[in-house]
Amino acid sequence: MLLDEQLAPITKAVGFLELPLESAVQGMESWLRSLYDRVEREPVSGFPEMLHRLEPLTGGSRRRQLLVAAGRWTAYFDCALRGTDPFSPIGHLSQTLLCQGLTIRCTPHTIGVPGAVHGRSGAVQFQLLGPLKTQFLNHVRGIEAIYDGKWHFPVSGTQQAFEEPEAYSARRVRDRFTSAMLERYCQALGVDVFNPDDAK
């Protein structure tokens, strides 16, 4: 889990744009100004402490969003009460800024775990997005192992060269796409998502 969940739920999901930070910031700011009368931009430093600038977390509209340099990518977080919800902004910006986008989610499965007072449904999700329209919006590839009373393994889009399809036929559904696989898939794209040292 990103930062071992020390800053969950902010870090339970992350979005990425394959752009330098300044290009992503300009694109985000331009988009937000087309939607709202007032938009403020403020530089911050010091990852992961800067994630606290998103607090307090809120329901409804995302009043605060944070972009963080992550190698050749830029990471996206927001102040959503239930955790960052990157799918819509990354999906939109990857099209308008003509770049690859990526959204990931990694939530530990704690339902039925001894000592877990409020168990959570586990999820490992990978969504690769592109600048061009596909059969469904601009989705390139989606892979999930997700629990909603039972485990499901939906897969969509075009299989990528870095994937490990031999795992997709594992007997246990939750073993078909693990957090370790998610990490390797992200690394293949140049995103070291579980290592915050690359962020700033």
MARLO-729628 format. One record per residue (C-alpha): x, y, z. Coordinates in nm, 2 decimals. Layout:
// residues N
SITE      u      v      w
SITE      X      Y      Z
...
END
This chain:
// residues 200
SITE      u      v      w
SITE   0.00   0.00   0.00
SITE   0.12   0.35  -0.07
SITE   0.30   0.49   0.24
SITE   0.17   0.18   0.42
SITE  -0.17   0.35   0.44
SITE  -0.04   0.61   0.69
SITE  -0.24   0.88   0.50
SITE  -0.54   0.67   0.40
SITE  -0.79   0.73   0.27
SITE  -0.61   1.00   0.07
SITE  -0.36   0.75  -0.07
SITE  -0.59   0.45  -0.13
SITE  -0.61   0.56  -0.50
SITE  -0.37   0.77  -0.71
SITE  -0.40   0.91  -1.06
SITE  -0.10   0.98  -1.29
SITE  -0.04   1.18  -1.61
SITE   0.26   1.11  -1.82
SITE   0.36   1.48  -1.82
SITE   0.61   1.70  -1.64
SITE   0.47   1.86  -1.33
SITE   0.44   2.21  -1.48
SITE   0.26   2.09  -1.79
SITE   0.02   1.89  -1.58
SITE  -0.04   2.19  -1.35
SITE  -0.11   2.43  -1.64
SITE  -0.35   2.18  -1.80
SITE  -0.53   2.12  -1.47
SITE  -0.56   2.49  -1.40
SITE  -0.69   2.57  -1.75
SITE  -0.95   2.30  -1.71
SITE  -1.06   2.41  -1.37
SITE  -1.09   2.78  -1.48
SITE  -1.33   2.67  -1.75
SITE  -1.55   2.52  -1.48
SITE  -1.52   2.76  -1.19
SITE  -1.51   3.14  -1.14
SITE  -1.24   3.12  -0.88
SITE  -0.93   2.90  -0.89
SITE  -0.63   2.94  -0.67
SITE  -0.29   2.78  -0.74
SITE  -0.04   2.74  -0.46
SITE   0.31   2.57  -0.47
SITE   0.38   2.33  -0.19
SITE   0.68   2.11  -0.11
SITE   0.78   1.81   0.10
SITE   0.62   1.48   0.01
SITE   0.44   1.31   0.18
SITE   0.37   1.58   0.44
SITE   0.21   1.80   0.16
SITE  -0.08   1.55   0.14
SITE  -0.21   1.70   0.47
SITE  -0.28   2.02   0.27
SITE  -0.58   1.84   0.13
SITE  -0.74   1.82   0.47
SITE  -1.01   1.84   0.58
SITE  -1.15   1.58   0.34
SITE  -1.50   1.66   0.21
SITE  -1.79   1.51   0.04
SITE  -1.93   1.65  -0.29
SITE  -1.70   1.87  -0.50
SITE  -1.32   1.84  -0.48
SITE  -1.22   2.18  -0.34
SITE  -0.85   2.09  -0.32
SITE  -0.64   1.89  -0.56
SITE  -0.27   1.82  -0.54
SITE  -0.03   1.74  -0.82
SITE   0.31   1.59  -0.74
SITE   0.61   1.53  -0.96
SITE   0.69   1.15  -0.99
SITE   0.97   1.10  -1.23
SITE   0.84   1.15  -1.59
SITE   0.48   1.13  -1.46
SITE   0.28   1.36  -1.24
SITE   0.07   1.21  -0.96
SITE  -0.28   1.33  -0.87
SITE  -0.45   1.34  -0.52
SITE  -0.77   1.51  -0.40
SITE  -0.97   1.58  -0.09
SITE  -1.26   1.34  -0.15
SITE  -1.39   1.21   0.19
SITE  -1.37   0.85   0.09
SITE  -1.03   0.89  -0.07
SITE  -0.88   1.03  -0.39
SITE  -1.11   0.97  -0.69
SITE  -0.88   1.02  -0.99
SITE  -1.08   0.85  -1.26
SITE  -1.27   1.14  -1.41
SITE  -1.00   1.41  -1.40
SITE  -0.73   1.17  -1.53
SITE  -0.96   1.04  -1.80
SITE  -1.04   1.40  -1.91
SITE  -0.69   1.54  -1.89
SITE  -0.52   1.25  -2.07
SITE  -0.75   1.33  -2.37
SITE  -0.72   1.71  -2.36
SITE  -0.34   1.72  -2.28
SITE  -0.27   1.43  -2.53
SITE  -0.09   1.20  -2.29
SITE  -0.11   0.87  -2.12
SITE  -0.31   0.85  -1.79
SITE  -0.31   0.59  -1.52
SITE  -0.54   0.54  -1.22
SITE  -0.47   0.28  -0.95
SITE  -0.64   0.17  -0.63
SITE  -0.50  -0.07  -0.37
SITE  -0.72  -0.14  -0.06
SITE  -0.63  -0.42   0.18
SITE  -0.91  -0.68   0.24
SITE  -0.98  -0.68   0.61
SITE  -1.33  -0.82   0.62
SITE  -1.32  -1.12   0.86
SITE  -0.96  -1.04   0.97
SITE  -0.92  -1.10   1.35
SITE  -0.90  -0.76   1.53
SITE  -1.04  -0.56   1.24
SITE  -1.33  -0.36   1.39
SITE  -1.46  -0.23   1.06
SITE  -1.35  -0.46   0.78
SITE  -1.29  -0.31   0.44
SITE  -1.36  -0.47   0.10
SITE  -1.03  -0.53  -0.08
SITE  -0.94  -0.40  -0.42
SITE  -0.65  -0.39  -0.66
SITE  -0.73  -0.18  -0.97
SITE  -0.53  -0.07  -1.27
SITE  -0.67   0.16  -1.54
SITE  -0.46   0.28  -1.83
SITE  -0.60   0.57  -2.03
SITE  -0.49   0.73  -2.35
SITE  -0.54   1.05  -2.56
SITE  -0.76   0.88  -2.82
SITE  -1.11   0.74  -2.81
SITE  -1.14   0.36  -2.77
SITE  -1.44   0.13  -2.76
SITE  -1.52   0.28  -2.42
SITE  -1.43   0.65  -2.39
SITE  -1.04   0.66  -2.38
SITE  -0.98   0.34  -2.18
SITE  -0.68   0.14  -2.30
SITE  -0.67  -0.13  -2.04
SITE  -0.85  -0.21  -1.72
SITE  -0.77  -0.49  -1.47
SITE  -0.93  -0.54  -1.13
SITE  -0.95  -0.79  -0.84
SITE  -1.23  -0.65  -0.63
SITE  -1.45  -0.77  -0.35
SITE  -1.82  -0.68  -0.31
SITE  -1.95  -0.98  -0.12
SITE  -1.74  -1.21  -0.34
SITE  -1.43  -1.16  -0.55
SITE  -1.45  -1.05  -0.91
SITE  -1.19  -1.02  -1.18
SITE  -1.31  -0.79  -1.46
SITE  -1.06  -0.73  -1.75
SITE  -1.11  -0.50  -2.04
SITE  -0.92  -0.34  -2.33
SITE  -0.60  -0.43  -2.50
SITE  -0.35  -0.65  -2.32
SITE  -0.02  -0.48  -2.27
SITE   0.33  -0.64  -2.32
SITE   0.43  -0.61  -1.96
SITE   0.13  -0.81  -1.82
SITE   0.15  -1.15  -1.66
SITE  -0.15  -1.32  -1.81
SITE  -0.06  -1.66  -1.67
SITE  -0.18  -1.53  -1.33
SITE  -0.52  -1.45  -1.46
SITE  -0.63  -1.81  -1.45
SITE  -0.54  -1.86  -1.08
SITE  -0.79  -2.07  -0.89
SITE  -0.85  -1.80  -0.62
SITE  -0.99  -1.49  -0.79
SITE  -0.81  -1.25  -0.56
SITE  -0.48  -1.41  -0.67
SITE  -0.53  -1.32  -1.03
SITE  -0.42  -0.96  -0.98
SITE  -0.23  -0.88  -0.67
SITE  -0.07  -0.56  -0.52
SITE   0.28  -0.70  -0.62
SITE   0.15  -0.74  -0.98
SITE   0.02  -0.39  -0.97
SITE   0.36  -0.26  -0.86
SITE   0.53  -0.44  -1.14
SITE   0.28  -0.31  -1.40
SITE   0.33   0.04  -1.28
SITE   0.71   0.01  -1.28
SITE   0.69  -0.12  -1.64
SITE   0.53   0.22  -1.72
SITE   0.79   0.41  -1.53
SITE   0.58   0.47  -1.21
SITE   0.74   0.35  -0.88
SITE   0.41   0.39  -0.70
SITE   0.50   0.22  -0.37
SITE   0.83   0.42  -0.34
SITE   0.76   0.78  -0.24
SITE   1.13   0.88  -0.28
SITE   1.07   0.97  -0.64
SITE   0.80   1.22  -0.55
SITE   0.85   1.58  -0.47
END
